[in-house]
């Protein structure tokens, strides 16, 4: 696998993002570190001072049509914008029933019933995101979604998350932790 697709999220005493809260939405939570460090690398052993490390890989988009993919690409902002000083890392694990479904059945729930892509499009370009897949790495979560946004878009982000959590897709989520962050000074 292409090593450049690996990302490691380390909760610990240092990093460019200060953790403001760690909240369990479903299932067990994670310990609350003071900071988060993100490395474009596959950290096989966690840094000695880390509270936890979550790993994931970027991949091709799934469950989207060509036109949905084009719509997303046309307005999806890049990460690292200077004004995007707020962030969220939301690790999610879906249940066995989700993974027993076929690709077509998951697409029907993801988009036809839950309108996941259409919902996300309403919040672009205010909110940037990158999805990391973790299931095949044997990690405790299936997905790690990283979001960045400016303070004036904080209520839009809350609306996005609240909307997605009411969908049919979320009936398959068995563990979700909501980690909120602010860019650390200096």
HUQUI-V728993 format. One record per run of one state. SS is the DSSP state (hx for helix, st for strand, lp for the rest). FROM is the first residue (numbers start at 1). TO is the last residue. If there is no record, write none. Layout:
SS/FROM/TO
SS/FROM/TO
This chain:
lp/1/2
hx/3/5
st/6/12
lp/13/16
st/17/26
lp/27/34
st/35/39
lp/40/51
st/52/57
lp/58/65
hx/66/75
lp/76/85
st/86/94
lp/95/95
hx/96/100
lp/101/102
hx/103/113
lp/114/115
hx/116/122
lp/123/126
st/127/133
lp/134/134
hx/135/137
lp/138/142
st/143/149
lp/150/150
hx/151/164
lp/165/167
hx/168/172
st/173/183
lp/184/186
